[in-house]
Amino acid sequence: MSSMKELEDEDIVLLFHAELEDHCVETKSDPRHYCTFLASRTQKMEISAITLIVKLQKAFPKLKTHIVHLSAASALPIIKDAKTAGLPLTVETCFHYLCLVAEDIPDGHAEFKCCPPVREKTNRDALWNALKAGTIDCVVSDHSPCILDLKKVDDGDIMAAWGGISTLGLGLSLLWTEGKKRGVPLGQVVRWMSEKTAEHAGFGNTKGQLREGYDADFVLWDQEGEYEVTKDKLNYKNKISPYEGMKLCGVVQQTFLRGQKVFDRVGCFQGLPPKGKLL
């Protein structure tokens, strides 16, 4: 509360990883079973945290707050009520919560572990409905890389493994593949991934749209192209992914940053000078 009071007059956004660990459930079940991990991080952890955040925000209604990587659909009514009341609350969810389901996760595969966890199919459907309704504002990767040893790839101990999923480079295809099944137009996918995230980061007047005066950040995109996720297509150092073997729709051919090409599907990043800027 003291931090919120200190920040309430500042033009910033206070971000929350919304899990209260008071509700962690200790279990002695097999740590290789995904259901063991899922049972240890119940939806109640997120509900309690978000309830507390909203309660505090009512005391400091000028302070903008943001829930990162929402996974618990049962917390959506609390979020909807807060927004209806006019509180400046925004919420994100992640590709893995929209594209994976607990029922399909095999035991001993710690590459699927993230916190909060991937939950059941009914939960995923509810997140999609909330996203389409505007209760959830945007979709992000929550990219969380680690070395293979930390992911416990050899012994499959999900409880002891690093909690995070790496998704950079796959997110657009993932969201488009799943979104198409649900009648979501490509323009809406772009708004969730670009326009809304740019606004949230404070770059809404320079990024997130193809408009005069905005940075020319864009991709050349084959929305009908298909590919299978393999290790050689993962453009990050520690090549482990729960999406390996998945067939996705939509292929990025080239990526441009401020009008300069920074990625080409044929040569990847080879021969292209870095064009990023330290923010």
Secondary structure, 3 states (H helix, E strand, C coil): CHHHHHHCCCCCEEEEECCCHHHCCCCCCCCCCHHHHHHHCCHHHHHHHHHHHHHHHHHCCCCEEEEECCCCHHHHHHHHHHHHCCCCEEEEEEHHHHHCCHHHCCCCCHHHCCCCCCCCHHHHHHHHHHHHHCCCCEEECCCCCCCHHHHCCCCCCCCCCCCCCCCCCCHHHHHHHHHHHCCCCHHHHHHHHHHHHHHHCCCCCCCCCCCCCCCCCEEEEEEEEEEECCHHHCCCCCCCCCCCCCEEEEEEEEEEECCEEEEECCCECCCCCCCCCCC
